[in-house]
Amino acid sequence: MPQQNGTKKTRTDQVYERIRADIFAARLKPGARLKFPALCADYDTSVGVAREALARLASERLVRPQAHQGYTVAELSQEELTDLTMARVEIEATTFRQAVVHGDMAWEGDIVAAHHVLSRIDTQRFDASEEVLEEWYTAHEVFHRALLQSCPSRRMVDIALGLRDEAELYRRWAGPLGNEKDRDVAGEHRAILEAALARDADLAARLLRDHIAHTTQVLISGAESADALACE
């Protein structure tokens, strides 16, 4: 995951973040081969730095090593998404539950602030500009990450966030969420926030599980039209 602000970035950090951003933006397509000569030219770097950056991305399952062929961008499938969702609903919801139990006033302030920013973005403008869409994606991720941060187990938080990063590929490549018929995404976020602030850990965890599962159903049902999943 990207380094925190204030930490001096190495050349490997910079190349890693650029490749990562290009994967999320689908400038590097699912299944695309990542050849070192092209990578070094495109990112103005050495083979050693590119190899280190790809190794970090592989640990996040955003790229996959191929025997004698270097790396490829992760491919998408319903099977992979279903497996990922099973892991997320258990780990992320459990992490969130612990965050609700142990969160302090500072955490409450963080999640309220993150939700405020997210709620102020007009999702009806998705078709208007890529900037608005990117703004929503960023605010959405900030909100969900903030929900987990007061969990006392950093390992649980890191695992949960790593799974979120994998799922982000599906969210980005399957097209914008938020305007689905018969679904109130903003209402789901608001209900999750309210349960957290009320310190109802069981309800908060259940709402998050439902939120994750519902999003997966939307991605699968819209996969064919979005041309984002290699359905089997």
Secondary structure, DSSP 4 states (H G I P E B T S, - for coil): -PPPTTSPPPHHHHHHHHHHHHHHTTSS-TT-EE-HHHHHHHTT--HHHHHHHHHHHHHTTSEEEETTTEEEEPP--HHHHHHHHHHHHHHHHHHHHHHHHH--HHHHHHHHHHHHHHHTS-GGGTTT-HHHHHHHHHHHHHHHHHHHTT-S-HHHHHHHHHHHHHHHHHHHHT---S--TT--HHHHHHHHHHHHHTT-HHHHHHHHHHHHHHHHHHHHHTHHHHT-S---
